[in-house]
Amino acid sequence: MELQLKNIGMIKEANVEIDGLTVIAGENDTGKSTVGKALLFVNEVNYYPNTKKLNIDKLELYDKLTKEQQIWLDENVRKLFKSIFSFSPTYDTKIDITDKVSHVVFIETPIVTNLFSFFSKLDTMQIDIDYKISNYPYLFRHLYKQLRLELKEDNKLHNNILNRLENIINGTLEINDMGELIFNKEDKIYNVNSIATGIKNFGILQLLIKNNYLTKDSILIVDEPEVHLHPKWQLKYAQFIIELIKNGVNVLITSHSPYMLEALQRYSELSKVNSNFYLAEDGYIKKINDSNSETLEKIFEKLSEPFDVFDEMDSKSMEKLING
């Protein structure tokens, strides 16, 4: 499937293929996360109760819509848009997708596990909070529900996948009888807030697999997974992502880590899975195609610019020593 975006946040234009592994690299504030949010938005619109009135498989905001549809869009979908993106669409904002999206999982940060008890208490109190509240943490709540609620699906991933995760973190992330999120390590129980954030990265995947949100043809979106991972664990995470893809899960990763990018490149090549790498820069998401003169070296060159600063500092220090 291909996702086409125009004039949305920092993105002027982007055409991104979602098939197997999709990696978007770039500096902060270049629109990397916007692509994943657009996929989640389309998924949520398709499942919105009144969507049948608009019959949106391909969504274009305002363009080609009747006046009645525009009014409905203003009152409902625009609120959902703002809750996911934290800004409102403009008159020329466009989101278009070639195929229907199903089972989208968006992991913005593993810190969402720290809010698990908070959301659980809201559920107990039967407080109905939805996207109509503009400052509502929609992405956190969306992931919380997927961690908490199991889908009735026959299309489960093989238990070997879960065994591999358990071996990596020497335990499992679980929900106890009190509805609390815990970490079970060698039959010792730990509160989720007391474990390393890196462990939570893998533990979230455990629960999502157990709850059947990561199955064949589902889409997993992970925003900068390297943030809380040691470089050695970044390689383990990348290797596991490739394992998910081999089992039919489509994965979109945004990253600014050379370790994560090279690991994804190498493991995808070794496993011969379909992969597409993009660079977010100057308002555009451009595909880096190995069949052309442009290669992944352009991405690594962009992300290694801090080393140029260090080289300059070394040069000045050496010059100072020479000149006394």
N, C-alpha and C positions, 0 to 999 in steps of 0.2 A: 504494500500500500504506500501511497505517497501523500504527504501532508504539505499543503501549500499555504503559506502565510504572507500577508501584506499589511504593512502599517499597523503593527501591533507591538506596543512598548518600544523597546530599542530596535526591533527588527523592521527594516524597510521591506525586505523580501527574503523568503526562504522556501526552498523546495527540498524536503527531506524524505528519504526513503526509509520506511520502517519494515525491515525484513531481516530477521536474524539479529545481528549486532549492529547497532547504530551508535556512533560515538561523536559527540560534539565537543570540541576543545576550544579554548579561548580564555581570555582574561576575564576578570570580574566585570559585570555590567555590560556585557556584549550580547545579551539575549539568549544565552544557552538554555536557561531554565524555562524560558517562555515557550519553547517548542514542546517540552513535556507537559506544561500546563495546558497548552492548546489541545493536546491529545486527551487529557483528562476532561477538559471542558466539553469536547465533542462527545465523549463517552457519557458524561452526565446529562447532556442535553437529550441524547437518544433515549435515556431512561427516565427523563422527566415526564410526569403523568400526563401533561397536556401537549406533549410534543406531537402527538398524532394530528392535532389540529394544524400544525405547521408542516408535518411530515418531513422532518429534516434528516436526511442521511448525509447530504452535502450541505454544509451551513455557510451561507454568505450573508453577513450582516447588512441588512437593508437592500443590497443589490438584488434586483429581480423579485422582491417581495411586494405583496399587495399592501395597501394602507392598513387594512385590518391586521395583517400579519406583523407589520411594523409596530403597531400599537401593542399587540400581544408580546412581541419581542422586547419592547421597552419595559413592560411591566414585569416580566418574568426572567427571560434569559439574560438580559443585561445585568440584573442583580446577581445572577449566578456568575456571570463573567467577572464582575467586580470582586466578588468574594474569592474567586480563584486567583485572579491576576493582581488584585489590590489597586486597579485603576479601571477606568471605564473605556469601552471601545469608542473609536471615532467614527465618523460617517463613512470613511473609506477603509475601515478595518475589515479584513477578509480572512476567513478560515475555511479551507476546502480540503476534503479528504476523499480519496478514491474508493475506499472500502469502509464498511461499517466496522466500528471499533467495539471490542468486547473485553470485559475484565481488565480494566486499566488499574494498575497499582502505581502510586506515586510516593516515593520515599524522599522527602525533602531533607530530613535529618533524623538520626536515631534518637535524638533528644525527645521525640514524641513519646517514647516509653516512659519518661518521667511524668508525663501528664496522664498516664493510663488510669491511675486511681481517681484523678479529678473527673475524667470523662465517665468513669464507672459510677461515681457518686451521682453525677447528673442523670445518668440512666435510671438509677435507683429512685431518684426524686421525681422521675418522669417529667423532667424539664425539656420541653421541645424547643431546641435551638436549631435554626437552619440558616441558610445562606442569606436570608433577608436582612439579617443583622450585618451591617457592612464591615464591622471590625471582627467578625467571627472567624476563628482560625480554621477555615474550611479544609485545608490540606491535612492538618493534624487530625481533625475529626474523621475525615474520610478514611485515613489509614487506620485509625483506632478501630473503626467498625470492622475493617477487614481482619484486623488482628483478633478481634473479639468474636466475630460471628462466622460460623462455618457454612460454606456453600454445599448444597447437596449435589455433588457432581460425581459421576462415575470415572471421570477422566483424571484420576490422580497420578502424580508423578511417582516413580518407583521409590521404595523405601531406601534404596541405596543412596539416593540424593540426601535424605535426611541423615543417614549414618555418616556421610562425609562431613556434613555440617557439625554434627555432634563431636566428631573427632578433631575438628579444627579448634573448637572452643572448649572442648572437654566438658560438655554439659548441654542442657536444653533450656530454652526459654519457654515457660509454661504459665497457664492461668490456674490458680488454685481454687478451692471451693468457695472462697470468699470473694472471688472475682478480682483478685490481685495478681499483678504480673510478678513472677518470681523466676529466679535462675536456679536450676537444679544441677549441682555439680557433685558427682559421686555420692549421691543421696544426702548431700548437705544443701539446705535451702537458703538462698540469699535474696534479700529485697532487691528489686531491679535497679533501684537508685544507688546501690552500693557496688555495682559491678562496672567494669571499664566500658566506656562508650564504644570502643572497638568491638567488644563482645556483642553489644546490642546490634551492631550492623549485621552480624551473621544470625543472631537470634531472631530478628524481625523476619528474615527469610525463612527460618524454621517454621514460625507460626503461619506465615502466608502460604507455605506449601501444605501444611497440615490442614488449613482451612480451605484449600482448593482454589485459591485466587491465582496461583501460579500453575497453569496448566497449558496444554497445547493451544497455541494461537492467542494466548493472553499477552498483554504488554506490560512489562516491568520498566518503570522509569526511576532511575536513581540519580539524584542530583549531587554531584561532587562527593562520591563515597569515600574518597581518600582523606577527607578533612579530619577524621578521627582514627585513621589507620596508620600504623607504623609501615614503612616501605615494604617490609617483609610480608605483612598482612595484606598490603595492597595487591601483591602478586597472588596471594591465596584467594582474595576476593575476585580478582579478574579471572582466575582459573575456574572458580565456581560459577561465575557468570556464563562462561563458555559452556559449562556443563548443563546449565539451564537451557541454553540455546539449542544444544544438541538434543534436548528433550522436548523441543517445540515451542519454548517460550521466546517471544520477541523482546529484546532488551534495548532500551535507550539509556546511554550513560553520558552525563556531562562531566567534564573534568578539566582541571588545569594542572594535573600532576604528570610529569614525564614518566614516572614509574608506572602509574596506572595505564597510561596510553600505550607505552611500549609493551607492557604485559598483555593488554588486550589484543594488541596487534600480533604478538608472537603466538599466544595461545589460540587465537582464531585461525591463524595460518596452519598451525600444527594440527588442529582439529578439522580443518577444511570447512569451517562454517562461513556462511555468507556474512560479509562485514562491509560497512560503509563508514568512512571517516570524514568529518566536516570540520571546518574552521570558522568560528564566529568572529567577525571582524568588520568594523565600520558599518554596522547595520545590516550586514548580509551573512547568511550561513552558506558557505561555499564548500562543495564536495571536493575532497582531495582524492584524485583518481590516479592509481598507480600506473594505468595504461598510458597516461600523458607524461609530460616532462615534470609536472608537479607531483611530488610524493609527500609522504608523511614527514619528510625532513622539514618542510615548511612549518608544520605544527611544532615540531621539537625546537626549531629555530626561534619561533615566537615565544615559546614558554621558557627558553633558556636565556632570555635577555638579562635577567638579574646577574648571571655570571659575567656578562660584559661589564657591569658596574664593578664587580669584584676585581676584574682584570685591570680596569682603569685605576682602582684604588691601589692595587699592587704596583702598577706602573708609576704612580705618583710617589709612593713610598720609596721605591727603588731610586727614583730621580732625586728625592730628598736626601737619601743616603750618599749618593754619588756627589751631589753638590755641597754636601755638608750642611 
